[in-house]
Each structure stands twice: as C-alpha cells, then as structure tokens.
Amino acid sequence: MLLGCNGMAAHRSGVVHPRLAILTIRLRDIDLARKVIYIPKAKAGARTQPITTALAEFLRSHLASLPAGQEWLFPSPQSAPGYRRDIRK
C-alpha cells in the first residue's frame, strides 16, 4: 500500500493525517519518470515517496483518463477543496 486509505480530517496544524494524504495528492506532485510522489503535508513532514513500477503504470493510465486541467489525483467536484475527502462511495 502506498499510503493509508481511509479518509480522516486534516489536523489543525495543516498536516494531513496519513490516511488522508493519498486523497490530497495533486497531479504536479507525481513524477512517473522517477517513480515518486511528493507528499507536502505528511505527518512526519514533507517527503518524497517512492512508488512501484506497477503503481507508476497504473497512475499513467489513470492520469490519461482525467480531464485536461485537472489538479487532483482523486478529484471530487462536490467537495469544496476539489478532491475526495473520503474513499467510501
């Protein structure tokens, strides 16, 4: 698993709970060539997270399916910040 996956609220300090961090990834934070994702608000501080080749290939396909100009990896037009806040349907 790349990061935690069940949605939780961001901490008051602005640090995103590890389980929410995956939902707040912006497309600009993904570097498929280097196979890393930059996580700017991780609980332990900003860091670059390596990803597997399989995940990089999946993300390449997923990114190709997103509309032009999309900012978030997991967008949600219904949410005020524009990204999914929960992974449940």
N, C-alpha and C positions, 0 to 999 in steps of 0.2 A: 504494500500500500504506500502510495506517495506521501500522503498526509492524512490526518484524521478526516472523517467524512460526515459526522452528524452535526447539523447546524447548531451553533450556540452564539450568544450575543458577544459583541466586542467588549473588551474591558474598558473602563473609563479612561485609562491611560492612553488609549488609542491602539494598544497592542491587541491584535486579533487572536482569539482563542485558537489553539492549534487545529481544532476540529472545524473551525470556520474558515481557516486560512485558504483552503483549497477553493472555496467558493468566491473568494475575493481576488483571484488571480486575474490580472489584466493581460491582454494579448502581448503587449510590449514587454512583459516580464518573462516571456517564453523564448528560449533560444534553442531551436531544434538542431541547428548545426553543431552546437556544443553539447547538446543534450542536458540542459539545465533549465531550472525555473528559479527566478529570483523572487524571494518572499520578503517584501519590505517591512512587514509588520508581524513577524513571527514572535512568539512568546519569548524566546531566548535571544531576540534581536534579529535584525535583517541578516539574511543569509541566502546563499545560492544552493539550491537542492538539486543534486544530480538525478536524472531520470534514466530509465532503461531504454534500450533501443525499441522494444515493443511499445512502450508508452509514447516515445517520440513518434513512431509510425502512426499510432492511434491518433495522437494530437494533430499530426499533419493532416489526416483525413478529416478530423473534426473541424479544424480551423478552415479547411477548404469549404465546408458546408455552411459556415457562418456568413451572414450578410456583410457586404462591404461597409467599412466604417465602424464595425462592432468593436467595443472597447474591452468587454469582459469575456473570459473563457466560458463562464456559465451565466449568460445574460437572463434577465427577467424584466420585461417591460412593466410588469405590475408592481415592482419594488421601487421605492424612492431612489436608492442608490444605483439601480440599474442592474444589479447582479442578484442571483438567487441567494436567499438568506436561509434556506433550509433545503435539504436534499430529498425530503419526502415529497411525494406527488400531491 
